[in-house]
């Protein structure tokens, strides 16, 4: 199974979910839920996590997280790991509690933070657990509408800021914003997003791609990259390599094969067909050129020049 893509950087926002293994319950008691919230609090203290919204259901949870330090995986290892230990010790069990790795969708906060918080807070209503979101105790909604004592580690000001500068007035407007959808058909903001992906405008996706993916080696185990990354075509790579290394056709071919394998996003079979060789030859060519680059500074400079031409 392909490992999920993690695009991380300081200040990123994510919608995170995690489910119980085999769809079994994660929370069996009030104390379980209280303990999980304690781990959210400790994540803010130890790893600088910022939680904007949460909802704990029976067999899964939803979080809207900001990572000022760009350390999402560290935060989630702490939360899920600590909770698994607590749960297993309490019930004298062993093994996995969560179903695989957590799912994290990178979010353009300015565009989607408000609608995602609404989606999170309406989960218990959609599930038929309560008639109104304020009736559900294990979400952050009551904090937003002023029906719960302020939670120090929960940051509500960011989202409420979109509804006004005055606390109570903003809370009332936010309540209207959320509850106007009760009993209505409405679009799921996460509809159509599979795996680990990006929720944002085209401009946001382009920014993330250019800043955090463009220089990254293509990982064929992460198919989600293909949705966002603009790969240079093999023909472009061949042309650029030939122009930089025009005096050495054989070396230009080797460099082109190396860069196609590393940056084109094409499968080995496709690259092999282009160069008239087998898949093994492509992999071996990359291995040999990698060794040459470790030993030849001038060759490194030429390869970097080719990469600069291709903007990779």
C-alpha positions in Angstrom: 0.0 0.0 0.0 1.4 3.4 -0.9 2.4 5.5 2.0 0.6 8.8 2.3 2.1 12.1 1.1 3.1 14.5 3.9 3.6 18.0 2.8 4.9 19.8 5.9 6.0 23.4 6.5 5.8 25.9 9.4 2.4 27.4 9.7 0.5 24.7 7.7 -3.1 23.8 8.5 -4.5 20.3 8.2 -7.8 18.5 8.6 -6.8 15.3 10.3 -8.8 12.1 10.9 -7.9 8.8 12.3 -10.2 5.7 12.7 -10.2 2.7 15.0 -8.7 -0.5 13.6 -11.4 -2.7 11.9 -13.9 0.2 12.5 -13.9 -0.6 16.2 -14.5 2.1 18.9 -11.6 4.3 19.9 -13.6 5.8 22.8 -15.5 3.5 25.2 -16.0 5.9 28.1 -16.1 9.5 29.2 -12.6 9.0 30.7 -11.3 7.8 27.3 -12.4 11.1 25.7 -11.1 13.2 28.5 -7.7 11.4 28.3 -7.5 12.0 24.5 -8.2 15.7 25.0 -5.4 15.7 27.6 -3.0 14.5 24.9 -4.1 17.3 22.6 -3.2 19.7 25.3 0.2 18.1 25.9 0.8 18.3 22.1 0.4 22.0 22.3 2.9 22.2 25.2 5.5 19.9 23.8 5.3 20.3 20.1 3.7 23.7 19.6 0.5 22.3 18.0 -2.4 24.7 17.6 -5.9 23.1 17.6 -8.7 25.2 16.0 -11.5 22.6 16.1 -12.1 19.0 17.2 -14.8 16.4 17.4 -14.5 12.9 19.0 -16.9 10.4 17.7 -17.1 6.7 18.7 -14.7 5.1 16.2 -12.9 8.1 14.8 -12.0 11.8 15.4 -11.6 15.0 13.4 -9.1 17.7 14.1 -8.3 21.1 12.5 -4.6 21.6 13.3 -2.1 24.3 12.7 1.6 23.4 12.9 3.8 26.5 13.5 6.9 24.3 13.6 6.0 22.2 10.6 6.1 19.0 12.6 2.7 17.3 11.9 4.1 13.7 12.1 5.7 14.3 15.4 2.5 15.8 16.8 0.4 12.9 15.6 2.9 10.2 16.8 2.5 11.8 20.3 -1.3 11.9 20.2 -2.0 8.5 18.7 0.9 6.8 20.4 0.2 8.0 23.8 -3.5 7.3 23.5 -2.9 3.8 22.2 -0.6 3.1 25.2 -3.3 4.4 27.6 -6.1 2.4 25.9 -4.1 -0.8 25.8 -2.9 -0.6 29.4 -6.3 0.2 30.7 -7.9 -2.7 28.9 -5.0 -5.1 29.2 -4.8 -5.5 25.4 -2.0 -5.4 22.8 -1.7 -4.5 19.2 -2.9 -1.7 16.9 -5.7 0.6 18.0 -5.8 2.8 14.9 -6.5 1.8 11.4 -3.2 2.5 9.6 -1.7 6.0 9.6 -3.7 9.1 10.2 -5.2 10.9 7.2 -4.1 14.5 6.8 -5.3 17.0 4.2 -3.3 20.2 3.8 -5.7 23.1 3.9 -5.7 26.7 2.6 -6.9 28.2 5.9 -8.1 31.5 4.5 -10.5 29.7 2.1 -11.5 26.7 4.0 -11.0 27.0 7.8 -14.5 28.2 8.5 -16.3 25.7 6.4 -14.1 22.8 7.7 -14.8 23.8 11.3 -18.5 23.8 10.5 -18.2 20.4 8.8 -16.4 19.1 11.9 -18.9 20.5 14.3 -21.9 19.1 12.4 -20.5 15.6 12.4 -22.6 14.4 15.4 -25.8 15.9 13.8 -25.1 14.1 10.4 -24.5 10.9 12.3 -27.9 11.2 14.1 -26.3 11.3 17.5 -27.8 14.7 18.5 -30.3 17.1 17.0 -28.2 20.2 17.4 -24.4 20.5 17.5 -24.4 22.2 20.9 -26.0 19.1 22.4 -22.8 17.1 21.7 -20.3 17.4 24.5 -17.2 16.0 22.8 -16.6 18.7 20.2 -15.2 22.3 20.3 -18.5 23.8 19.2 -19.7 24.8 22.7 -16.5 26.8 23.1 -17.2 28.7 19.9 -20.7 29.7 21.0 -19.8 30.6 24.6 -21.5 27.7 26.3 -18.3 26.2 27.7 -15.6 27.4 30.0 -12.6 28.6 27.8 -10.2 25.8 27.0 -6.7 27.3 27.1 -5.2 25.1 24.4 -8.1 25.5 22.0 -7.7 28.5 19.7 -11.1 29.8 18.6 -10.1 33.4 17.8 -8.7 32.6 14.4 -12.0 31.3 12.9 -14.2 33.6 14.9 -12.2 36.5 13.5 -13.9 35.9 10.2 -17.2 36.7 11.9 -16.3 39.9 13.6 -13.9 41.4 16.2 -16.2 41.3 19.2 -16.3 37.9 21.0 -20.0 37.4 21.7 -21.1 39.0 18.5 -18.7 36.8 16.5 -19.9 33.7 18.4 -23.5 34.5 17.5 -22.7 34.9 13.8 -20.7 31.7 13.8 -23.6 29.9 15.4 -25.9 31.1 12.6 -23.3 30.1 10.0 -23.1 26.5 11.4 -26.8 25.9 12.3 -28.2 27.3 9.1 -27.2 23.9 7.5 -29.1 21.7 10.0 -31.7 19.7 8.1 -30.3 20.9 4.8 -28.4 19.1 2.0 -25.0 20.6 1.7 -21.7 19.9 0.0 -19.0 18.1 1.9 -15.9 20.3 1.6 -13.7 17.2 1.5 -15.7 15.4 -1.3 -13.6 14.1 -4.0 -10.3 14.2 -2.1 -8.8 10.8 -1.7 -5.7 9.8 0.3 -3.6 12.6 1.5 -4.1 15.7 -0.6 -4.5 19.5 -0.7 -7.7 21.4 -0.2 -7.3 24.9 -1.6 -7.6 27.2 -4.6 -5.5 26.7 -7.7 -3.1 29.4 -6.6 -2.6 27.7 -3.3 -1.9 24.4 -4.9 0.6 26.0 -7.3 2.4 27.7 -4.4 2.7 24.5 -2.5 3.8 22.6 -5.6 6.5 25.2 -6.5 7.7 25.7 -2.9 7.5 22.2 -1.4 7.3 19.7 -4.2 9.1 21.0 -7.3 12.6 20.3 -6.0 11.6 17.0 -4.3 12.7 13.7 -5.9 9.7 11.9 -7.3 8.6 9.1 -5.0 6.7 6.5 -7.0 5.2 5.2 -3.8 3.3 8.5 -3.4 0.8 8.8 -6.3 -0.9 11.9 -4.9 2.1 14.0 -6.0 1.1 13.4 -9.6 -2.1 15.5 -9.0 -0.1 18.6 -8.2 3.4 18.4 -9.5 4.3 19.6 -13.0 6.8 17.2 -14.3 9.2 18.0 -17.2 8.6 15.7 -20.2 11.4 13.3 -21.0 11.9 15.0 -24.4 12.5 18.3 -22.6 15.1 16.6 -20.3 16.8 15.0 -23.3 17.0 18.4 -25.1 18.4 20.2 -22.0 21.0 17.5 -21.3 22.2 17.6 -24.9 22.5 21.4 -24.9 24.6 21.4 -21.8 26.8 18.4 -22.7 26.9 18.8 -26.5 30.5 17.7 -26.5 29.7 14.3 -25.0 26.7 12.6 -26.5 27.1 9.5 -24.4 27.2 11.4 -21.1 24.3 13.5 -22.2 22.3 10.3 -22.7 23.3 9.1 -19.3 22.3 12.3 -17.6 19.0 12.4 -19.5 18.2 8.8 -18.3 19.2 9.7 -14.7 17.0 12.9 -14.7 14.1 11.2 -16.4 14.2 8.4 -13.7 14.4 11.0 -10.9 12.2 13.8 -12.0 9.9 12.9 -15.0 7.3 11.0 -13.0 7.3 8.3 -15.7 7.4 4.6 -15.0 10.6 2.7 -15.7 9.0 1.0 -18.7 8.1 4.3 -20.3 11.6 5.7 -19.8 13.1 2.5 -21.1 11.0 2.6 -24.2 12.1 6.1 -24.9 15.8 5.3 -24.7 15.4 1.8 -26.3 16.6 -0.1 -23.2 15.1 -2.3 -20.5 13.9 -1.2 -17.1 17.0 -2.7 -15.4 19.3 -0.6 -17.6 17.5 2.6 -16.5 17.9 1.8 -12.8 21.5 0.8 -13.3 22.3 4.0 -15.3 21.0 6.1 -12.4 23.1 4.1 -9.9 26.3 4.6 -12.0 25.7 8.3 -12.6 25.0 8.8 -8.9 28.4 7.4 -8.2 30.0 9.7 -10.8 28.3 12.7 -9.3 29.8 11.9 -5.9 33.3 12.0 -7.4 33.1 14.6 -10.1 32.4 18.2 -9.1 32.3 19.5 -12.7 29.8 16.9 -13.7 27.7 18.0 -10.7 27.7 21.6 -11.9 26.6 20.5 -15.4 23.8 18.4 -14.0 22.7 21.4 -11.8 22.7 23.6 -14.9 20.4 21.1 -16.7 18.1 21.0 -13.7 18.0 24.9 -13.6 17.0 24.9 -17.3 14.2 22.5 -16.5 13.3 24.3 -13.2 13.5 21.2 -11.1 
